């Protein structure tokens, strides 16, 4: 432990002097490699800047640029003050969500690609739900549909849209797979922003499809459930794309 009570990196961490030409990338690569090897752990504080500069054989400006890049990527947290320094961050799902959102708005991911990814992921999730869902899980899904129906009857379209998206979160949580959960959360975050841009509208085909889907889930009919979900998502996304064209 150092004076702040934080676990410090031992002298055994395998940092090596590096070539100046790609110093920033190489520093980041070596720190990532140490994390992968388990020699750097979440919450652990890196050695002081002056020590890292000596061990890498670089200037302080170069080191700081590398650490800032690692901070942006979500691997490192930089803290100021007497107890500050560079710390290996604990896992943060927001990094993945923000990364996917940025790629979408930069144009690296198209709406069509987002749709395909969502359809493929939903197919896996629905089939998994048919195998794993408990009675309590199915009741939660049915309650969600009932809440969406209530919101529609009162004309609260935004609330209904929020409840409809929550239905997908409920589904993927039943899988219990953190990778599926994180990926779905990232896709839904983009969808929330996307829908907010084009505006909330009345989609009367959503609830009938949702009722059919829940029925198939209760029956543990994976093929019909997956087919219903796929047809529903493709129809929804065609509608969204048509609205983008109208708004443009």
C-alpha positions in Angstrom: 0.0 0.0 0.0 1.2 3.6 -0.6 0.5 6.5 1.8 -3.0 6.9 0.5 -3.9 3.3 1.3 -4.2 2.4 -2.3 -2.5 -0.7 -3.7 0.6 0.3 -5.7 2.2 -1.4 -8.6 5.3 -3.4 -7.7 8.6 -3.0 -9.4 7.9 -6.4 -11.1 5.4 -4.8 -13.6 7.0 -5.4 -17.0 7.3 -1.9 -18.4 10.1 -1.5 -20.9 11.8 1.5 -22.6 10.1 2.3 -25.9 10.6 3.9 -29.3 9.9 7.6 -29.4 8.2 7.5 -32.8 5.0 5.7 -31.5 5.6 6.4 -27.8 2.0 7.2 -26.8 0.5 4.1 -28.5 3.3 1.9 -27.0 2.8 3.1 -23.5 -0.9 2.5 -23.8 -0.3 -1.0 -25.2 2.1 -2.0 -22.4 -0.3 -0.8 -19.7 -3.2 -2.7 -21.3 -0.9 -5.8 -21.5 -0.2 -5.6 -17.8 -3.9 -5.4 -17.1 -4.5 -8.4 -19.3 -1.8 -10.3 -17.5 -3.3 -9.5 -14.1 -0.3 -7.6 -12.9 -2.4 -4.4 -12.9 -5.8 -4.7 -11.2 -8.9 -2.5 -10.9 -8.3 0.2 -8.3 -4.5 -0.1 -8.4 -2.5 3.0 -8.6 0.3 3.3 -11.2 3.7 4.5 -10.1 4.3 8.3 -10.0 4.8 10.0 -13.3 8.6 10.6 -12.7 9.1 6.8 -12.2 7.0 5.9 -15.2 8.9 8.4 -17.4 12.2 6.7 -16.4 10.9 3.2 -16.9 9.4 4.0 -20.3 12.2 6.3 -21.3 9.9 9.1 -22.3 9.2 12.7 -21.4 6.5 13.7 -19.0 4.4 15.3 -21.7 4.5 12.1 -23.7 3.5 10.0 -20.7 0.6 12.4 -19.8 -0.7 12.2 -23.4 -0.7 8.4 -23.2 -2.5 8.5 -19.8 -5.1 10.9 -21.1 -5.7 8.5 -24.1 -6.2 5.7 -21.6 -8.5 7.8 -19.6 -10.7 8.5 -22.6 -10.8 4.8 -23.5 -12.0 4.1 -20.0 -9.1 2.0 -18.7 -7.5 4.7 -16.5 -8.8 7.3 -14.1 -6.7 10.4 -13.4 -7.2 12.0 -10.0 -5.7 15.3 -8.9 -4.4 16.4 -5.5 -2.1 14.9 -2.9 -3.8 11.5 -3.0 -4.2 11.6 -6.8 -2.4 9.9 -9.7 -3.3 7.4 -12.4 -5.5 4.5 -11.3 -6.7 1.4 -13.2 -10.5 1.8 -13.4 -13.0 -0.7 -12.4 -15.2 -2.1 -15.2 -17.6 0.6 -16.5 -20.3 -0.3 -18.9 -20.8 3.3 -19.8 -17.5 3.2 -21.8 -19.0 0.6 -24.2 -22.4 2.5 -24.4 -20.7 5.8 -25.1 -18.3 4.2 -27.6 -21.2 2.7 -29.6 -23.2 6.0 -29.5 -20.2 8.0 -30.7 -19.6 5.5 -33.6 -23.2 5.9 -34.6 -23.2 9.7 -34.6 -19.8 9.7 -36.4 -21.4 7.6 -39.2 -19.3 4.5 -38.6 -22.6 2.6 -37.8 -25.6 3.0 -40.1 -29.2 2.7 -39.0 -29.5 -0.4 -41.1 -26.5 -2.0 -39.4 -27.9 -1.1 -36.0 -31.2 -2.8 -37.0 -29.4 -6.0 -38.2 -27.4 -6.2 -34.9 -30.6 -5.6 -32.8 -32.5 -8.3 -34.7 -29.8 -10.9 -34.4 -29.3 -10.1 -30.7 -33.0 -10.2 -30.0 -33.3 -13.6 -31.7 -30.7 -15.0 -29.3 -32.2 -13.4 -26.3 -35.8 -14.5 -27.0 -34.7 -18.1 -27.5 -32.7 -18.0 -24.3 -35.7 -16.5 -22.4 -37.8 -19.5 -23.5 -35.4 -21.8 -21.8 -34.6 -19.7 -18.7 -37.6 -17.6 -17.8 -39.2 -18.2 -14.4 -42.8 -17.6 -13.6 -41.8 -14.4 -11.9 -39.9 -13.3 -15.1 -43.0 -14.0 -17.3 -45.2 -12.1 -14.8 -42.8 -9.1 -15.0 -43.1 -9.1 -18.8 -46.8 -9.3 -18.7 -46.9 -6.4 -16.2 -44.8 -4.4 -18.6 -47.2 -4.9 -21.4 -50.1 -4.0 -19.1 -48.3 -0.8 -18.2 -47.7 0.1 -21.8 -51.4 -0.4 -22.6 -52.3 1.9 -19.7 -49.9 4.6 -21.0 -51.4 4.3 -24.4 -55.0 4.7 -23.1 -54.0 7.9 -21.4 -52.3 9.2 -24.5 -48.9 9.3 -22.8 -46.8 8.3 -25.9 -43.4 9.1 -24.4 -44.1 7.0 -21.3 -45.4 4.2 -23.5 -42.2 4.3 -25.5 -40.1 4.2 -22.3 -42.0 1.2 -21.1 -41.6 -0.6 -24.5 -37.9 -0.1 -24.4 -37.8 -1.4 -20.8 -39.4 -4.6 -22.1 -36.3 -5.4 -24.0 -34.1 -4.8 -20.9 -36.3 -7.2 -19.0 -35.9 -9.8 -21.7 -32.1 -9.6 -21.8 -31.7 -9.6 -18.0 -33.4 -13.0 -17.9 -30.5 -14.4 -20.0 -28.2 -13.4 -17.2 -25.3 -13.0 -19.7 -23.5 -9.7 -18.9 -22.2 -9.4 -22.5 -25.7 -9.7 -24.0 -27.0 -7.3 -21.3 -24.3 -4.7 -22.0 -24.6 -5.0 -25.8 -28.4 -4.6 -25.7 -28.1 -1.6 -23.3 -25.7 0.1 -25.7 -28.0 -0.5 -28.7 -31.1 0.7 -26.7 -29.2 3.9 -25.8 -28.7 4.7 -29.4 -32.3 3.9 -30.1 -33.5 6.2 -27.4 -31.6 9.1 -28.9 -32.7 8.1 -32.4 -36.4 8.0 -31.4 -36.1 11.3 -29.5 -34.7 13.0 -32.7 -37.6 12.0 -34.9 -40.2 12.4 -32.3 -42.6 10.0 -30.5 -45.5 8.7 -32.6 -48.4 6.4 -32.3 -47.4 2.8 -33.3 -50.6 0.8 -32.9 -48.9 -2.4 -34.1 -46.5 -2.6 -31.2 -48.8 -3.8 -28.4 -50.5 -6.5 -30.4 -47.1 -7.9 -31.4 -46.0 -7.6 -27.8 -49.0 -9.6 -26.6 -48.3 -12.4 -29.2 -44.7 -12.5 -28.1 -45.5 -12.9 -24.5 -47.9 -15.7 -25.3 -45.2 -17.6 -27.2 -42.8 -17.0 -24.4 -45.3 -18.4 -21.9 -45.7 -21.4 -24.2 -41.9 -21.8 -24.4 -42.3 -21.7 -28.2 -38.8 -20.4 -29.2 -39.3 -20.5 -33.0 -42.6 -18.5 -32.9 -41.3 -16.1 -30.3 -38.1 -15.4 -32.4 -40.1 -15.0 -35.6 -42.5 -12.6 -33.9 -39.7 -10.5 -32.5 -37.8 -10.4 -35.8 -40.9 -9.3 -37.7 -41.8 -6.7 -35.1 -38.3 -5.1 -35.0 -38.0 -5.0 -38.8 -41.4 -3.3 -39.0 -40.5 -0.8 -36.3 -37.2 0.1 -37.9 -38.8 0.5 -41.3 -41.2 2.9 -39.7 -38.4 4.8 -38.0 -36.4 5.1 -41.3 -39.5 6.4 -43.1 -40.0 9.1 -40.4 -36.3 10.2 -40.8 -37.0 10.6 -44.6 -40.2 12.6 -43.8 -38.4 14.8 -41.3 -35.5 15.4 -43.6 
